[in-house]
Amino acid sequence: MDDNKISQDSLWIFPRVNRTVFATSAILIVGFILFGALFSETANTIFAGLQDILASNLGWALIIEVNLLILFVLYLALGPFGDIRLGAMDEEAEYDLFSWTAMLFSAGIGIGLIYWGVAEPMYHYFSPPRAEPETLEAAREAMALTFLHWGFHGWAVYAVVALSLAYFHYRRGLPLTIRSALYPLIGDRIYGRWGDLVDILAVFGTMFGIVTSLGLGAIQINDGLGTVFGIGSSVFVQIAVIAVITGLATVSVVAGLDGGIKRLSNLNVVLSMCLLAFILIVGPTLFIFDGFVENYGLYLQSFLDISTWTQTWTPADANDTWQNSWTIFYWAWWISWSPFVGVFIARISRGRTIREFIAGVMLLPCSIMFFWFSAFGGVAIDISLGGDPALVEATKEGYGNTMFALLEYFPWSSVTSVFAVVLIVLWFVTSSDSGSYVIDMLTAGGDPNPPKVQRIFWAISEGAVASVLLLAGGLSALQAAAVIAGFPFAVVIALIAFGLLKALRWDPLIVHRHNMRYRNDVEADHNMPSELPGDAADVDADDPPGESQPAE
């Protein structure tokens, strides 16, 4: 398979791009931004309405798909394909476990740790879908639902897309773009219009996902600056924040994967663990460890129930839109982010076996996040159960306020609040730089090391788009559009999974083992027939194996 079949030409100041994907993506993005900025109310109405229609009528399909993806990745990890290596069979992992995990966090989680670490458990505590609000049962349900939204289902989506891309790139030599995952289904047509269309959709979804996060993050940083320094909330402060994040992201993405993104990701994880350690030391240490064990167990115990709950039987006085606003929103959001995160995870996963890859992607981020939610969200709920309404009120005022409100319950709150603001900025920088890197790879025909001038262009473009939409009030329309993109891409992911399974069955390692029948002498000996020669009918014990005397 030739990885140079995707056309790469110069375009203006950009030395190496796929002109169709680059130009079409840029035009579509500019057009959507102008529409969202000039007609923000109309855009909000259209996209919010479309999001509601899709969630209400197709939410059940997303729930089925994400559950099937979990079964699929379990089969890949535990079945005969687990030993296949993403690369040559004698290759070693390109990145050590710590750096690999850190970069997984940077792309796949980003600011979610800080933004939702307290806010989501608190919201489900005072506004649960099934339990009585602000009760012990609501607290248990809040943690289980938070684990659901940030747990195995979302990472299964990422794992399928990333594994397929890594397999076809490192094992089969195809370009590192979304189109390559469809090779088993459409063959060389991935190099034509169908492939261009898939990559354009991936660029579109990646840009809007990153821009939405930049906008929301700027608002939270503005809240933090207000808590620490008394700076009022305004669009101009938020745009200044985006400018700083964009500048840092540009420096990082120019430095490259090893020089910038890897180092910044490692720093983020270390600083995040410092904040977690602080809460463990000065907070209720035993409660946090007990809560982690119990919350994890509760999540696993209620896994089938909450994973397949579709809010079919809803009391007349209940919030019948809860499922669409939360679970369906999350599944569509994870799916819409999967092209970006999938390409990035694939890029950093060379040399790992499929079993090692899936175990790492599915267990490491989830377990660390579960501990984080237990430490921050669990402690916040425990404070609220004691009768203190402050954290509930802070969450109702704005999700971005909740983390800072919690830190005020512990010593040196002004210092830890500054630390949290710095951490939020760094997490956004790593999301922005990895997003720019992925968009450049997609628009450069799958080049894993795209030109620096193109990286700079996409990093600055993300900041500019986020600033324009914040200024014009079109951010909510953009968020709705990103979620809407998750529904059609869910079909693409189903095709990707089918194509990957089809390709793995003909992997050289699987074919070799099939031809050999047994992997080693011990296995061959174990599978020998139990009967001794001569026991079977018409077989003489003195005959060599495979020969027998004719029956008389």
Order of alpha helices (4+ residues) and beta strands (2+ residues): beta-beta-alpha-alpha-alpha-alpha-alpha-alpha-alpha-alpha-alpha-alpha-alpha-alpha-alpha-alpha-alpha-alpha-alpha-alpha-alpha-alpha-alpha-alpha-alpha
